[in-house]
Amino acid sequence: MLYLSQMIGEPVVDAQGERLGTISDLAISTGEVFPRITSLAFQGPGRVPFMISWRKYVDTFDDDGITLSVDAHDIRFSYLQPDEVLLARDLMDRQIVDTQGLKVVRVNDLKLSQSGTQLRLLGAEVGVRGILRGLHPLLEKAVVNVAKLFHKKVDEQLIAWNYMDLLDRDLSEVQLSVTHRRLDELHPADVADILEQLDPQQRASVFAHLDDSRATEAISEMEDEYQAEFIDDLPDARAAELIGNIALDAQTPIIAGEEGICSGCGVATLTISYYDIGYATGEMAYEILVNGADPAAMEIQYAPQFTPKYNPTMCEALGLTPPDGYEAIAE
């Protein structure tokens, strides 16, 4: 088995043994269960970056470096493709959702598997051994050996690629073809547990990939304190929509504070005319600017009238009939 941390910085040589540079990254194509390495990125003289096809040019490889199958002058360089992800740049030290263990973890190293001339990504090392190996392989071995003296084991903590879901879907403008299908397959209570472990920005990123039904179920499973915090961070329209879904599931009517919110999640409200408020504001401004009125001495003005309105969609869904005199909110 190979690890990405052990390969980074190792030499790349051509078929004649001429050193071309050092390994800087490996790219995978994300459409497979255990994706194969598709491209090799290396730094040449003067730290100039190059990228070449793994399949076309790599002959042999190990943790001491890579030997190419052609001479340097026969290499044709390539570019990162839309379905490719760079392992070091896009995955190392990033947070992922372990959809098997239902927790958020950080990638400390990446484990690779060799099969002939192919190299595949097995998964992410998220334990202390990955951290130690990144500092130096000998440090990892030393800690493991010392632990053995005390009859302790320092096991790898490996998460297979097919149990990984990335929190940030925008990887330096490289969009992963791997979707959040594994999160979609989890029980809503498990999704809620994962969301509660994230900071607001990450939570919003994951949440954006859940459909309305899954999102509503996940929110319903959250602890009250997280529900309030999470909904407060959402845009008003999205928050109203989700609260409306929760209210329908619970068969609970909501009396909203104004027409906009009522149209999203409420059954009824007392709405005001913004034209009337604007007109009253204009009259007050006239008194101040033209007649010299003192703002501190002026009476506080209120909306001259309120109009009772109802949300026909919500009322129908909840089996409610609005009282006489209520106007339907236009859909």
C-alpha positions in Angstrom: 0.0 0.0 0.0 1.1 3.6 -0.7 0.1 6.8 0.9 -0.1 10.2 -0.8 2.1 11.8 1.9 4.9 9.4 1.1 4.8 10.1 -2.6 4.6 13.9 -2.6 8.1 15.4 -3.1 9.6 12.2 -4.6 11.4 12.3 -7.9 9.9 11.9 -11.4 12.4 10.5 -13.9 12.0 9.7 -17.6 12.9 6.4 -19.4 16.6 7.3 -19.5 16.7 8.1 -15.8 16.8 11.9 -16.3 15.2 13.7 -13.4 12.3 15.8 -14.6 11.1 17.1 -11.2 9.2 16.1 -8.1 5.7 14.8 -7.5 3.4 17.6 -6.4 0.0 15.9 -6.8 -2.1 13.1 -8.2 -5.5 13.4 -9.9 -8.4 11.0 -9.9 -11.5 10.7 -12.0 -14.4 10.7 -9.5 -17.0 8.5 -11.3 -15.7 5.2 -9.9 -16.3 3.5 -6.5 -12.5 3.3 -6.0 -11.3 5.9 -8.5 -8.0 5.3 -10.4 -5.3 7.9 -10.7 -5.6 9.5 -14.0 -3.0 12.3 -14.0 0.4 13.0 -12.5 1.3 16.6 -11.5 4.9 17.4 -10.9 7.2 20.4 -10.4 10.0 20.9 -12.8 13.1 23.1 -12.6 12.2 26.5 -11.1 9.1 24.9 -9.6 7.3 25.1 -12.9 4.1 22.9 -12.7 3.5 20.2 -15.3 0.7 17.6 -15.7 0.7 14.4 -17.7 -1.6 11.4 -18.3 -0.9 8.6 -15.8 -2.0 5.9 -18.2 0.1 7.1 -21.2 3.3 7.9 -19.5 3.8 6.2 -16.1 5.8 3.0 -16.2 6.7 2.1 -12.5 6.1 3.8 -9.2 6.6 3.3 -5.5 7.2 5.5 -2.4 10.6 6.4 -3.8 9.3 8.0 -6.9 7.9 7.5 -10.4 9.6 6.4 -13.6 8.1 7.3 -17.0 7.9 5.0 -20.0 9.2 7.6 -22.5 12.0 10.1 -22.9 11.5 13.7 -21.8 11.2 15.0 -25.4 8.3 12.6 -26.2 6.0 13.8 -23.4 2.9 15.7 -24.3 1.5 17.7 -21.3 -2.2 17.9 -20.4 -4.6 19.8 -18.2 -6.9 18.9 -15.4 -10.2 17.7 -16.8 -13.7 18.8 -15.5 -14.3 15.4 -13.8 -10.9 15.2 -12.2 -9.9 16.2 -8.6 -6.4 16.7 -7.3 -5.8 14.7 -4.1 -3.4 16.9 -2.3 -5.0 20.2 -3.3 -8.6 19.3 -3.0 -8.8 16.5 -0.4 -5.9 16.6 2.0 -6.7 18.5 5.3 -10.3 19.0 4.3 -13.3 18.1 6.3 -15.5 15.2 5.2 -18.7 13.5 6.4 -18.0 9.9 7.3 -21.4 8.5 6.2 -20.7 5.1 7.8 -19.6 6.4 11.2 -22.0 9.4 11.0 -19.5 12.0 12.0 -17.4 14.9 10.6 -13.6 14.2 10.3 -10.5 15.7 8.7 -8.4 14.0 6.0 -4.9 13.5 7.3 -3.6 11.2 4.5 -4.9 9.3 1.5 -4.4 5.5 1.1 -3.6 4.2 -2.4 -3.7 0.7 -3.8 -1.4 -0.6 -6.6 -2.7 -3.0 -9.3 -0.1 -3.5 -12.1 0.5 0.0 -13.5 -2.8 1.3 -12.1 -3.0 3.2 -8.8 -6.4 3.6 -7.1 -7.7 5.7 -4.2 -8.9 3.4 -1.4 -9.9 6.1 1.1 -8.9 8.7 3.7 -6.8 8.2 6.8 -8.5 10.3 9.5 -6.6 9.1 12.6 -3.4 10.0 14.4 -1.2 7.8 12.2 -2.0 10.0 9.2 -0.8 13.0 11.1 2.4 11.3 12.2 3.1 10.0 8.7 2.6 13.5 7.3 5.3 14.8 9.7 7.7 11.9 8.9 7.2 8.1 8.2 9.8 7.3 10.8 7.9 9.2 13.5 4.8 7.1 12.7 6.8 3.8 13.0 8.4 5.0 16.3 5.1 5.8 17.9 3.6 2.5 16.7 6.6 0.5 18.1 6.5 2.3 21.5 2.8 1.6 21.8 3.5 -2.1 21.2 5.9 -2.1 24.1 2.9 -1.1 26.3 0.7 -3.7 24.6 -1.3 -0.9 22.9 -2.3 -0.6 19.2 -2.3 2.5 17.2 -4.6 1.4 14.4 -5.3 3.2 11.1 -8.6 4.9 10.9 -9.5 4.6 7.2 -12.7 5.7 5.6 -13.3 4.1 2.2 -14.0 6.5 -0.6 -17.5 5.1 -1.1 -18.3 6.1 2.5 -17.0 9.7 2.1 -19.0 12.8 1.3 -17.3 16.1 1.0 -18.7 19.1 2.8 -17.6 21.7 0.2 -18.7 20.8 -3.3 -16.8 23.6 -5.0 -13.2 22.3 -5.0 -11.3 25.2 -6.5 -13.9 25.4 -9.4 -13.6 21.6 -9.9 -17.1 20.1 -9.5 -17.2 16.6 -8.2 -19.5 14.2 -10.0 -19.9 12.3 -6.7 -23.2 13.6 -5.3 -24.7 13.6 -1.8 -26.6 10.4 -2.5 -25.1 8.7 0.6 -26.4 11.5 2.8 -29.8 11.2 1.1 -29.9 7.5 2.0 -29.3 8.1 5.7 -32.1 8.3 8.2 -33.1 12.0 8.9 -32.0 11.6 12.5 -28.5 10.7 11.4 -28.4 13.6 8.9 -29.4 15.9 11.8 -26.6 14.5 14.0 -24.1 15.3 11.2 -25.5 18.8 10.6 -25.2 19.6 14.3 -21.5 18.9 14.2 -20.8 21.5 11.5 -20.3 25.2 11.6 -23.0 27.4 10.0 -21.3 27.8 6.6 -20.6 24.0 6.3 -24.1 23.2 7.5 -25.6 25.5 4.8 -23.4 23.8 2.1 -24.6 20.3 3.0 -28.2 21.4 3.5 -28.3 23.0 0.1 -28.0 19.5 -1.5 -31.0 18.1 0.4 -34.4 18.3 -1.3 -37.3 19.9 0.6 -38.6 16.7 2.0 -35.3 15.5 3.3 -34.4 19.0 4.6 -37.7 19.2 6.5 -37.2 15.8 8.1 -33.6 16.6 9.1 -34.7 19.9 10.8 -37.4 18.1 12.6 -34.9 15.7 14.1 -32.5 18.5 15.3 -32.3 19.6 18.9 -34.3 22.8 19.6 -31.3 25.0 20.0 -29.8 23.9 16.7 -33.2 24.2 14.9 -33.5 27.9 15.9 -29.9 28.7 15.1 -30.0 26.9 11.8 -33.3 28.5 10.6 -32.1 31.9 11.7 -29.1 31.5 9.3 -31.3 30.7 6.3 -32.6 33.3 3.8 -36.1 34.4 4.8 -37.9 32.7 1.8 -36.1 29.4 2.4 -36.8 29.5 6.1 -40.5 30.3 5.6 -40.8 27.4 3.1 -39.2 24.9 5.5 -41.2 26.1 8.5 -44.3 25.7 6.4 -43.4 22.1 5.6 -42.8 21.4 9.3 -46.1 23.0 10.2 -47.9 20.9 7.6 -46.3 17.7 8.9 -47.3 18.6 12.4 -50.7 19.8 11.4 -50.0 23.0 13.3 -51.3 26.4 12.0 -49.0 29.4 12.2 -50.2 33.0 12.6 -47.6 35.1 10.8 -46.4 38.6 11.6 -46.7 39.9 8.0 -47.9 39.0 4.6 -44.6 37.9 3.1 -43.9 35.3 5.8 -47.6 34.3 5.8 -47.4 33.4 2.1 -44.6 31.0 2.9 -45.6 29.3 6.1 -48.6 31.0 7.8 -52.4 30.5 7.7 -53.3 34.1 8.5 -51.9 37.6 9.3 -52.9 41.2 9.8 -51.1 43.0 7.0 -50.5 46.7 6.5 -50.4 48.9 3.4 -46.8 50.0 2.7 -48.2 52.7 0.5 -50.1 54.1 3.5 -46.9 54.0 5.6 -44.9 55.6 2.9 -47.5 58.4 2.5 -47.5 59.0 6.3 -43.7 59.1 6.3 -43.8 61.7 3.5 -46.2 63.9 5.5 -43.9 63.8 8.5 -40.9 64.7 6.4 -42.8 67.6 4.9 -43.6 68.9 8.5 -39.9 68.6 9.4 -38.3 70.0 6.2 -40.9 72.7 5.3 -42.6 73.7 8.5 -39.6 73.2 10.8 -41.2 70.6 13.1 -39.0 69.1 15.8 -38.7 65.3 15.2 -38.3 64.7 18.9 -41.6 66.4 19.7 -43.6 64.8 16.9 -46.2 62.1 17.7 -45.3 58.6 16.7 -47.4 57.6 13.7 -48.8 54.1 13.1 -50.3 52.3 10.1 -53.8 53.7 9.7 -55.4 50.3 9.1 -54.7 46.6 9.1 -56.1 44.1 6.6 -56.8 40.6 7.7 -55.5 38.1 5.1 -55.1 34.3 4.8 -53.0 31.8 2.9 -55.4 29.7 0.9 -52.9 26.9 0.2 -52.0 26.4 3.9 -55.6 26.7 5.1 -56.8 24.1 2.6 -53.9 21.8 3.5 -54.8 22.1 7.2 -58.5 21.9 6.6 -59.2 25.4 8.0 -61.8 27.9 6.9 -60.9 31.6 7.4 -63.4 33.9 9.1 -65.5 36.3 7.1 -63.7 39.5 6.2 -60.3 37.8 5.4 -58.7 38.4 2.0 -56.8 35.7 0.2 -53.1 36.3 -0.3 -52.4 36.3 -4.0 -50.2 33.3 -5.0 
